[in-house]
Amino acid sequence: MPNKKTMLITGLSGFTGRYLGEMYREKGWEVVGLSNEEGKDTVVCDLQDKGETFRAIKSINPAGVVHLAGISSPAHEPAVDFYAINTIGTTNLLDALLENSDSIKKVVIASSANVYGRAMDAKISENTICKPVGHYAASKMAMEHLVSTYYDKLPIVQTRPFNYTGPGQNLNFLIPKIVDHFKRRASEIALGNIDVERDFLDVRDVASAYCSIFAGTATSEVVNICSGKVISLKSIIEKLIDITGHKISVVVDPRFVRANDIKSLGGDNTKLSSLYGFSPRYEIEDTLRTMLTA
């Protein structure tokens, strides 16, 4: 008999995976991850090793899968790692799941809004033409094409998350960096163009979106995960000043300025809402306050 209550979350120990895993545990699911080393709630598996992947999936026999594993930084080197993980690793996972397809309710796979590249649409929908720039985005696009060939074999949804943040995100990311400067009451911070507007979600909303997508009936879809609103970095800094009462001097560092930065770039979450009934719960002020006290 298939185990109807085991959720496999690849990338379980990552930023998003930790939140998503906790949500599924609260729903009564057994949550299992994959890891290169033995650990709590994990099975040892390198997705780039087909034999290991088949053995791991057979032992877990999941009812559902959310595939988050991957390299989070587009600046990672060497670039070949992006393709190995996103294409070969994901293909191995899907092939292994086919061997256990009777137990699978749904497979949700995380791509990235980076596949849209330098799209000029002010609000990007899933119909926007993808023009990926760089190996990170190109490898995600290649992954999407490969995954789509499994649509007739497995119940799959692919997601394109836009920017999101929250407690526990690495300080290498922009919003945690800014919040950390306020927490330390630093006198100044070096940034690029703070007038650009971007779409930001709370990581808790992102995890909820994955739960909604998994619970929904629509499959063979690509769907944005985003707030549907944009906010400038300047406004985020102003909100942090209001919350903390601490003023900070912004120093424009030429290394962080992109000559062709798009002024406003956000996502259209109409499909996410209409197909899966999802709407964000947290405003950016809620997220910032939580990060400041974390």
DRENDO-1510 file (C-alpha; in Angstrom, 1 decimal, always signed):
<recs>
REC; n; res; u; v; w
REC; 1; MET; +0.0; +0.0; +0.0 .
REC; 2; PRO; +1.3; +3.5; -0.8 .
REC; 3; ASN; +2.1; +5.8; +2.1 .
REC; 4; LYS; -0.5; +8.6; +1.6 .
REC; 5; LYS; +1.1; +10.8; +4.2 .
REC; 6; THR; +4.8; +11.1; +3.3 .
REC; 7; MET; +5.9; +14.4; +1.7 .
REC; 8; LEU; +9.3; +14.5; +0.1 .
REC; 9; ILE; +10.8; +18.0; +0.1 .
REC; 10; THR; +14.1; +18.2; -1.7 .
REC; 11; GLY; +16.1; +21.1; -0.2 .
REC; 12; LEU; +14.3; +20.5; +3.1 .
REC; 13; SER; +17.2; +22.1; +5.1 .
REC; 14; GLY; +17.2; +25.2; +2.9 .
REC; 15; PHE; +15.5; +28.6; +3.5 .
REC; 16; THR; +12.2; +27.7; +1.9 .
REC; 17; GLY; +12.3; +24.0; +2.8 .
REC; 18; ARG; +12.5; +24.7; +6.5 .
REC; 19; TYR; +9.2; +26.7; +6.5 .
REC; 20; LEU; +7.5; +24.3; +4.1 .
REC; 21; GLY; +8.5; +21.2; +6.1 .
REC; 22; GLU; +7.1; +22.7; +9.3 .
REC; 23; MET; +3.8; +23.5; +7.5 .
REC; 24; TYR; +3.4; +20.0; +6.4 .
REC; 25; ARG; +4.3; +18.5; +9.8 .
REC; 26; GLU; +1.5; +20.7; +11.3 .
REC; 27; LYS; -0.8; +19.2; +8.7 .
REC; 28; GLY; +0.0; +15.7; +10.0 .
REC; 29; TRP; +2.4; +14.7; +7.2 .
REC; 30; GLU; +5.6; +12.8; +7.6 .
REC; 31; VAL; +8.3; +15.0; +6.0 .
REC; 32; VAL; +11.4; +13.6; +4.5 .
REC; 33; GLY; +14.3; +15.3; +2.7 .
REC; 34; LEU; +17.3; +14.2; +0.7 .
REC; 35; SER; +20.9; +15.0; +1.8 .
REC; 36; ASN; +24.5; +14.1; +1.0 .
REC; 37; GLU; +24.9; +13.2; +4.7 .
REC; 38; GLU; +22.8; +11.4; +7.2 .
REC; 39; GLY; +20.6; +13.6; +9.3 .
REC; 40; LYS; +17.2; +13.9; +11.0 .
REC; 41; ASP; +14.3; +13.3; +8.6 .
REC; 42; THR; +16.6; +12.8; +5.6 .
REC; 43; VAL; +17.6; +10.0; +3.3 .
REC; 44; VAL; +21.2; +10.0; +1.9 .
REC; 45; CYS; +21.0; +10.7; -1.8 .
REC; 46; ASP; +22.8; +12.7; -4.5 .
REC; 47; LEU; +20.2; +13.4; -7.2 .
REC; 48; GLN; +23.0; +13.5; -9.8 .
REC; 49; ASP; +23.5; +9.7; -9.1 .
REC; 50; LYS; +20.7; +7.9; -10.8 .
REC; 51; GLY; +21.1; +4.7; -8.8 .
REC; 52; GLU; +21.1; +6.5; -5.5 .
REC; 53; THR; +18.0; +8.5; -6.5 .
REC; 54; PHE; +16.0; +5.4; -7.5 .
REC; 55; ARG; +16.9; +3.6; -4.2 .
REC; 56; ALA; +16.0; +6.7; -2.2 .
REC; 57; ILE; +12.6; +7.2; -3.8 .
REC; 58; LYS; +11.8; +3.5; -3.5 .
REC; 59; SER; +12.6; +3.6; +0.3 .
REC; 60; ILE; +10.6; +6.8; +0.9 .
REC; 61; ASN; +7.6; +6.0; -1.4 .
REC; 62; PRO; +6.3; +9.5; -1.2 .
REC; 63; ALA; +2.7; +10.6; -1.7 .
REC; 64; GLY; +3.8; +14.0; -2.7 .
REC; 65; VAL; +7.0; +15.8; -3.8 .
REC; 66; VAL; +8.1; +19.5; -3.7 .
REC; 67; HIS; +11.4; +19.8; -5.5 .
REC; 68; LEU; +13.3; +22.8; -4.1 .
REC; 69; ALA; +16.8; +21.5; -4.2 .
REC; 70; GLY; +19.3; +23.6; -6.2 .
REC; 71; ILE; +21.9; +26.3; -6.1 .
REC; 72; SER; +20.3; +29.6; -4.9 .
REC; 73; SER; +23.0; +32.0; -6.0 .
REC; 74; PRO; +23.2; +32.9; -9.7 .
REC; 75; ALA; +26.8; +33.9; -9.1 .
REC; 76; HIS; +27.8; +30.4; -8.2 .
REC; 77; GLU; +30.9; +28.9; -9.9 .
REC; 78; PRO; +31.5; +26.7; -11.8 .
REC; 79; ALA; +28.4; +27.2; -14.1 .
REC; 80; VAL; +28.2; +23.6; -15.0 .
REC; 81; ASP; +26.9; +22.8; -11.6 .
REC; 82; PHE; +23.6; +24.6; -12.5 .
REC; 83; TYR; +23.0; +22.2; -15.4 .
REC; 84; ALA; +24.0; +19.1; -13.5 .
REC; 85; ILE; +21.6; +19.8; -10.6 .
REC; 86; ASN; +18.7; +21.4; -12.5 .
REC; 87; THR; +18.6; +19.2; -15.5 .
REC; 88; ILE; +20.3; +15.8; -14.7 .
REC; 89; GLY; +19.3; +15.8; -11.1 .
REC; 90; THR; +15.6; +16.7; -11.8 .
REC; 91; THR; +15.4; +14.2; -14.6 .
REC; 92; ASN; +16.7; +11.4; -12.3 .
REC; 93; LEU; +14.1; +12.4; -9.7 .
REC; 94; LEU; +11.3; +12.3; -12.2 .
REC; 95; ASP; +12.4; +8.9; -13.6 .
REC; 96; ALA; +12.6; +7.5; -10.1 .
REC; 97; LEU; +9.1; +8.8; -9.3 .
REC; 98; LEU; +7.7; +7.1; -12.4 .
REC; 99; GLU; +8.7; +3.8; -10.8 .
REC; 100; ASN; +6.5; +4.8; -7.8 .
REC; 101; SER; +3.8; +6.7; -9.7 .
REC; 102; ASP; +0.9; +4.8; -8.1 .
REC; 103; SER; +1.6; +6.6; -4.8 .
REC; 104; ILE; +2.2; +10.1; -6.3 .
REC; 105; LYS; -0.6; +12.7; -5.8 .
REC; 106; LYS; +1.4; +15.6; -7.2 .
REC; 107; VAL; +4.9; +16.8; -7.9 .
REC; 108; VAL; +5.6; +20.5; -7.5 .
REC; 109; ILE; +8.9; +21.8; -9.0 .
REC; 110; ALA; +10.6; +25.1; -8.3 .
REC; 111; SER; +11.9; +26.9; -11.3 .
REC; 112; SER; +12.6; +30.6; -11.1 .
REC; 113; ALA; +11.3; +34.0; -12.3 .
REC; 114; ASN; +14.8; +34.5; -13.6 .
REC; 115; VAL; +13.8; +32.6; -16.7 .
REC; 116; TYR; +12.0; +35.8; -17.8 .
REC; 117; GLY; +15.3; +37.5; -18.1 .
REC; 118; ARG; +15.1; +41.1; -19.1 .
REC; 119; ALA; +11.4; +41.1; -19.9 .
REC; 120; MET; +10.1; +44.6; -20.3 .
REC; 121; ASP; +6.5; +43.9; -19.1 .
REC; 122; ALA; +5.8; +45.9; -16.0 .
REC; 123; LYS; +3.8; +43.0; -14.6 .
REC; 124; ILE; +5.1; +39.6; -15.9 .
REC; 125; SER; +2.6; +36.8; -16.5 .
REC; 126; GLU; +3.2; +33.2; -17.4 .
REC; 127; ASN; +2.6; +34.2; -21.0 .
REC; 128; THR; +5.5; +36.6; -21.1 .
REC; 129; ILE; +8.2; +35.4; -23.5 .
REC; 130; CYS; +11.2; +34.0; -21.5 .
REC; 131; LYS; +14.6; +35.3; -22.4 .
REC; 132; PRO; +16.9; +33.9; -19.7 .
REC; 133; VAL; +20.2; +35.6; -19.1 .
REC; 134; GLY; +23.1; +33.7; -17.5 .
REC; 135; HIS; +23.7; +30.1; -16.7 .
REC; 136; TYR; +21.4; +30.0; -13.6 .
REC; 137; ALA; +18.4; +31.2; -15.6 .
REC; 138; ALA; +19.3; +29.1; -18.7 .
REC; 139; SER; +19.6; +25.9; -16.7 .
REC; 140; LYS; +16.2; +26.6; -15.1 .
REC; 141; MET; +14.7; +27.1; -18.5 .
REC; 142; ALA; +16.2; +23.9; -19.8 .
REC; 143; MET; +14.8; +22.1; -16.7 .
REC; 144; GLU; +11.3; +23.4; -17.4 .
REC; 145; HIS; +11.5; +22.1; -21.0 .
REC; 146; LEU; +12.6; +18.7; -19.7 .
REC; 147; VAL; +10.0; +18.6; -17.0 .
REC; 148; SER; +7.2; +19.4; -19.5 .
REC; 149; THR; +8.0; +16.1; -21.3 .
REC; 150; TYR; +6.7; +14.3; -18.2 .
REC; 151; TYR; +3.3; +16.0; -18.0 .
REC; 152; ASP; +1.6; +13.0; -19.5 .
REC; 153; LYS; +3.3; +10.7; -17.1 .
REC; 154; LEU; +3.1; +12.5; -13.7 .
REC; 155; PRO; +0.8; +15.1; -12.1 .
REC; 156; ILE; +3.3; +18.1; -12.2 .
REC; 157; VAL; +3.1; +21.8; -11.6 .
REC; 158; GLN; +6.2; +24.0; -12.2 .
REC; 159; THR; +6.5; +27.3; -10.3 .
REC; 160; ARG; +8.4; +30.5; -11.0 .
REC; 161; PRO; +9.0; +32.2; -7.7 .
REC; 162; PHE; +9.8; +35.9; -7.7 .
REC; 163; ASN; +11.8; +37.7; -4.9 .
REC; 164; TYR; +10.9; +36.7; -1.4 .
REC; 165; THR; +12.5; +37.1; +2.0 .
REC; 166; GLY; +12.0; +36.5; +5.7 .
REC; 167; PRO; +13.8; +35.4; +8.9 .
REC; 168; GLY; +16.6; +33.0; +8.3 .
REC; 169; GLN; +17.5; +34.1; +4.8 .
REC; 170; ASN; +21.3; +34.4; +4.2 .
REC; 171; LEU; +22.7; +37.9; +4.7 .
REC; 172; ASN; +24.1; +37.6; +1.1 .
REC; 173; PHE; +20.6; +38.5; +0.0 .
REC; 174; LEU; +19.6; +42.1; -0.3 .
REC; 175; ILE; +16.7; +42.5; +2.2 .
REC; 176; PRO; +18.4; +40.5; +5.0 .
REC; 177; LYS; +21.5; +42.7; +4.4 .
REC; 178; ILE; +19.5; +45.9; +4.8 .
REC; 179; VAL; +17.6; +44.6; +7.8 .
REC; 180; ASP; +20.9; +43.5; +9.5 .
REC; 181; HIS; +22.3; +47.0; +9.1 .
REC; 182; PHE; +19.3; +48.4; +10.9 .
REC; 183; LYS; +19.5; +45.7; +13.6 .
REC; 184; ARG; +23.1; +46.7; +14.2 .
REC; 185; ARG; +22.1; +50.4; +14.0 .
REC; 186; ALA; +24.9; +50.9; +11.4 .
REC; 187; SER; +25.4; +54.5; +10.3 .
REC; 188; GLU; +25.6; +53.7; +6.6 .
REC; 189; ILE; +25.0; +51.0; +4.0 .
REC; 190; ALA; +26.4; +50.5; +0.5 .
REC; 191; LEU; +23.8; +49.7; -2.1 .
REC; 192; GLY; +23.1; +50.2; -5.8 .
REC; 193; ASN; +20.0; +51.8; -7.3 .
REC; 194; ILE; +17.5; +52.1; -4.5 .
REC; 195; ASP; +14.8; +53.5; -6.8 .
REC; 196; VAL; +14.2; +50.2; -8.6 .
REC; 197; GLU; +10.9; +48.5; -7.8 .
REC; 198; ARG; +10.5; +44.8; -7.3 .
REC; 199; ASP; +8.0; +42.2; -6.2 .
REC; 200; PHE; +8.6; +40.7; -2.8 .
REC; 201; LEU; +6.8; +38.0; -0.9 .
REC; 202; ASP; +7.2; +36.7; +2.6 .
REC; 203; VAL; +8.8; +33.2; +2.8 .
REC; 204; ARG; +5.8; +32.1; +4.8 .
REC; 205; ASP; +3.5; +33.1; +2.0 .
REC; 206; VAL; +5.7; +31.2; -0.5 .
REC; 207; ALA; +5.5; +28.1; +1.6 .
REC; 208; SER; +1.7; +28.5; +1.8 .
REC; 209; ALA; +1.6; +28.9; -2.0 .
REC; 210; TYR; +3.4; +25.6; -2.4 .
REC; 211; CYS; +0.8; +24.0; -0.1 .
REC; 212; SER; -2.1; +25.5; -2.1 .
REC; 213; ILE; -0.6; +24.3; -5.4 .
REC; 214; PHE; -0.1; +20.8; -4.1 .
REC; 215; ALA; -3.7; +20.7; -2.7 .
REC; 216; GLY; -5.2; +22.1; -6.0 .
REC; 217; THR; -6.4; +19.9; -8.9 .
REC; 218; ALA; -4.7; +21.7; -11.8 .
REC; 219; THR; -1.6; +20.0; -13.2 .
REC; 220; SER; +0.7; +20.3; -16.2 .
REC; 221; GLU; +0.9; +24.0; -15.4 .
REC; 222; VAL; +3.6; +26.7; -15.0 .
REC; 223; VAL; +2.6; +29.3; -12.4 .
REC; 224; ASN; +4.2; +32.4; -10.9 .
REC; 225; ILE; +4.6; +32.7; -7.2 .
REC; 226; CYS; +4.5; +36.4; -6.4 .
REC; 227; SER; +2.7; +39.2; -4.6 .
REC; 228; GLY; +1.4; +41.0; -7.7 .
REC; 229; LYS; +2.7; +44.3; -6.2 .
REC; 230; VAL; +6.0; +46.1; -6.5 .
REC; 231; ILE; +7.9; +48.2; -3.9 .
REC; 232; SER; +11.1; +50.2; -4.3 .
REC; 233; LEU; +14.2; +49.5; -2.1 .
REC; 234; LYS; +14.0; +53.2; -1.1 .
REC; 235; SER; +10.5; +52.6; +0.3 .
REC; 236; ILE; +11.7; +49.5; +2.2 .
REC; 237; ILE; +14.5; +51.5; +3.8 .
REC; 238; GLU; +12.0; +54.2; +4.7 .
REC; 239; LYS; +9.7; +51.7; +6.3 .
REC; 240; LEU; +12.6; +50.3; +8.4 .
REC; 241; ILE; +13.4; +53.9; +9.5 .
REC; 242; ASP; +9.8; +54.3; +10.6 .
REC; 243; ILE; +9.8; +50.9; +12.4 .
REC; 244; THR; +13.2; +51.3; +14.2 .
REC; 245; GLY; +13.5; +55.0; +14.6 .
REC; 246; HIS; +17.0; +54.6; +13.3 .
REC; 247; LYS; +18.2; +56.7; +10.3 .
REC; 248; ILE; +20.8; +55.3; +8.0 .
REC; 249; SER; +22.9; +56.9; +5.2 .
REC; 250; VAL; +22.8; +55.1; +1.9 .
REC; 251; VAL; +26.1; +55.1; +0.0 .
REC; 252; VAL; +25.7; +54.3; -3.7 .
REC; 253; ASP; +28.4; +51.7; -4.6 .
REC; 254; PRO; +29.1; +51.6; -8.3 .
REC; 255; ARG; +29.8; +47.9; -8.0 .
REC; 256; PHE; +26.1; +47.3; -7.2 .
REC; 257; VAL; +24.7; +49.6; -9.9 .
REC; 258; ARG; +23.5; +47.9; -13.1 .
REC; 259; ALA; +23.6; +50.2; -16.1 .
REC; 260; ASN; +20.4; +48.7; -17.7 .
REC; 261; ASP; +18.4; +48.0; -14.5 .
REC; 262; ILE; +14.7; +47.8; -15.2 .
REC; 263; LYS; +12.9; +50.5; -13.2 .
REC; 264; SER; +9.9; +48.4; -12.2 .
REC; 265; LEU; +9.6; +44.6; -12.4 .
REC; 266; GLY; +6.8; +42.6; -10.8 .
REC; 267; GLY; +4.8; +39.4; -11.3 .
REC; 268; ASP; +1.2; +38.7; -12.2 .
REC; 269; ASN; -0.3; +36.3; -9.7 .
REC; 270; THR; -3.7; +35.9; -11.3 .
REC; 271; LYS; -3.1; +32.3; -12.3 .
REC; 272; LEU; -1.9; +31.4; -8.8 .
REC; 273; SER; -5.0; +32.9; -7.4 .
REC; 274; SER; -7.5; +31.6; -9.9 .
REC; 275; LEU; -6.2; +28.0; -10.2 .
REC; 276; TYR; -5.2; +27.4; -6.6 .
REC; 277; GLY; -7.1; +30.0; -4.5 .
REC; 278; PHE; -3.9; +31.6; -3.1 .
REC; 279; SER; -3.5; +35.1; -1.8 .
REC; 280; PRO; -0.7; +36.5; +0.3 .
REC; 281; ARG; -1.3; +37.0; +4.0 .
REC; 282; TYR; +1.8; +39.2; +4.9 .
REC; 283; GLU; +2.5; +42.8; +3.9 .
REC; 284; ILE; +6.1; +43.9; +3.6 .
REC; 285; GLU; +5.9; +45.7; +7.0 .
REC; 286; ASP; +4.9; +42.4; +8.7 .
REC; 287; THR; +7.9; +40.7; +7.1 .
REC; 288; LEU; +10.4; +43.4; +8.1 .
REC; 289; ARG; +9.1; +43.5; +11.7 .
REC; 290; THR; +9.5; +39.8; +12.0 .
REC; 291; MET; +13.0; +39.9; +10.5 .
REC; 292; LEU; +14.0; +42.7; +12.9 .
REC; 293; THR; +13.0; +40.6; +16.0 .
REC; 294; ALA; +14.3; +37.3; +14.7 .
</recs>
